[in-house]
């Protein structure tokens, strides 16, 4: 597979940002701007999503992780700080389990260790049926509204729906299959790098039991619960989100901030 298109800015320790389902690198622009002063921020577009919509989508989380690792190899990035959101958090867990020595710190945001997502706002099978009948643009408009406490009136909603509509139908379907078949729970005890779990207390995709599973099974973990936010905390409460991330990053990583 050709290398993934990506956004990159800044200098310092490498910070890799992995987006989730129907996402794209452009959703991280505020974080790229905020952290580029002290970090070399790299935000890939996953195969079939965002500006990588022309690439075939992956049907497993492991294949998505491999695609991101291949990109980092091509950029000669041997070690990095890693943040993954939602499905991107599954990919980040897979990357960390595959190359634990490469991941200096891990941030798991709005995610969990089980792709089937118990108590999600709707079963993945329903999302698949609606995707097939409604198409990608209508699906991100509908699902995206559940990612914000304020629904489709939220400030970040237009950006996420615009990015999500770029995804290829093939990649959107393949990713639902990938999530439904992924289970990272057995790997958690082996992820010994310092880890931050960030969760909005009104998240309808990843409920508390998923987050608690990360919190109780990761060996070196801290938990930050953001009040009054749902699944897209970085767009709902960007200043608070970035403050939590910065606090975690500045502990012993030699940033230039």
N, C-alpha and C positions, 0 to 999 in steps of 0.2 A: 504494500500500500504506500502511495506517496506520503511524504511528510505532511502533517496537519498544518493548516494555516493557523497563525497565532498572533497575539498582541504581545509586545515586549517593551518595557521602559524601565529606566533607572539603572543603578549600579549598587553593588554590595552583595550580601548573601542572596542566593537565588530563592525566590518565593514563587511557587507554582500554584495557580488557581484553576481548579477543575470544575466546570459547570455541570449542571444536572440535566434531567430530562426536558426536552424542548427548550434548552438554554443555548448560550453561546458566549464566546469570549467577551463580547461587547457589554454583557451585563456587569462585568467587573470594572468598568472604566473608572468609577469613583475610587475603587480600591487601588487600581493601577496608579491613579493620580496621587492618592494619599500615601502610598508606600514606596513610590518610585524614588523618593529622596534618600532612602536608606537601604533599599533592596533592589535587586535585579528581578523585576516581576515579569513572569511569563504566564500568559493565559491562552491555552490552546482551544481551538474549536474541535469538539469530538467528531469523529467520522459521521457524515450525514447531517450535521447540525450547524447552524450559523453559516459562516462563510465556507465551511467544509461540506455544504449540502450536496456538492457534486461527487463526494466520495461515498462508497457503499457503507451503510451502517453495519455495526457489529451486533451479533446475536448473543454475545456473552459479555459479562462484566470483565472477565479476564482478557478478552480481545481488546476492549477499550483501554484497559490498563496498559497492555502491551503497546498500543498505538501511541499513548502519551510517553511511555518510557522510550520508545523508538525515537520520538521527536527530541527528547532530552539528550539521548545519545548523539543524535546528529548535531546538536548544539554544543556538544562537549560539556555537558553538565553532569558531573559525577555524583554530586550530593546537593540536597535541596530541602527547603521547608515546604511542606505540602498541605494545601487546604482544598477540601472537596465539599461541595454543596449537594444535598439530596442524592440523586443517583451518582453524582460526582464524589460523594462521600463513600459510596460503595467502591467506586473505582480507586479512590485514595487508599482505602483499606486493603484492596487487592494489590496495589502498587507497593504499599508498605510491607505486606506479607511476602511479596516476591523479592523485594530488595530492601530489607530492613536496615542494612548498613548505610544506604544512600539517603534515607529520610531522617533529617536532623530533628525536625519537630513535625507534628501532625495535628491538623485542625480538622475536626469532623463537625460539619455545620449542617443542621437541619437534616439529619440522616440517622441511620441505624445499621445494625449488623445483619438484617434479614430483608432481602429484596421483596418478598411477598407482602410486606407491610401490613401486619394485622391492624384492624380498626382504621385503615385509610378511609378518606372521605367516600371512596367507592372502590370496589374490588378491581384489580387490574383487568380481569376479564371484561368488566363493563367498560373500562376505558378503551380496551381494544375494539369492542363492538361499536362504541360511539365514534372512535377514530375512523373505522372502516366506513361508517355511514355518513359522518359529518365532514371528514377531511381534516387536514392539519390546522388550518387557520381557525376554524370554528372550535377545534379541540383545545388549542392553547387559550382561546378567548374564554372558554368555559372553565377549564382546569385552572388557568392562571388566576381567575377570580378567587379561588379557594386558597391561594398562596398568600393573600393579604388579609389582615384583620378588617380593613375597610372595603374588601371586595374589589369590584371593578371601578370604584371611585378612587382607589389608592393612587398616590403620586407615581409610583413605579410601574403601575399596571400597563400603560401604553408601551413602555420600553420592552417589558417582558413579552407582550403579545407580538410586537413587531419582530423581535429576535426569534421567538418560537415559530412564527409562521414561515421562517426560512427553511425549516427542517424538511427533508425529503420524507414522503409517506413511508418508504421502505425502512428508513432509519428509525422513524417514530414507532413503527410496528416491531422492528427487531429489538429495540431497547426495552419495550414492554416485556417481551419474551425473556430478555437478558435479566431484567430485574426479578421476574417471577421465579427464575431458576437459580438465583444466587443466594447463598447462605454463607456469611463470613464469621459466624459465631465461634467456630472452632479455632480460628486464627487469632482471636483477640488476645489471649494470654501471651502470644509471641510478639505482639506489637509493644515493645518495651520503651520506645522513644517517648519523650515528653509529649503529651497529647492534651489538647483542649477540645472539649465538646461544647458547642454552642447550640442553643435551642430556644425558639420562641414559644412562650407558654400557651399560645393559641394555635400552634401548628396542627393542621388537620390531616397532613400526610403521614407524619411520623409522630405518633402519640408517645406519651411518657414511658410505657413499658419498653419501647425500642431504645429510647435515650438512656433509661435506667440500666439496660443491658450493657450498653457501652460503658457507662459510668462505673458499674460494679465489676466488669470483667477485664477492662484494660488495666495493666499494672501500674502505669505512671500517668494518671489522668486527673484533670480538674474539670469542673462543670460550670458553665455560665448560662443561667436561664434569663432570657430577656422578657420582661413583663410587657404585656400589651402588644405583642407582635406575633405573627404567624410564621409562615414558611419562608418568606423573603425578607428576613430581618435586615439584610444589608441594604435593601431599598426602603424598608419601612422606617428604620431607625439607624441611618448610616453613621452618624457621629458616635452613637453608643457602640454600635457594632465594631467600628474601626478602633475605638478606644480599648475594647476588650481584646481585640487581636493584637494591637500594639503592645499592650501590657504583657501579654504572653510572649510575644516575639522578642521583646527587649531583655528578657531574662537569659543572659548568657549566650546570645547568638552573635555578639560582636557587630550589631548594626551600627550604621553611621549616623543615625538620627540624633 
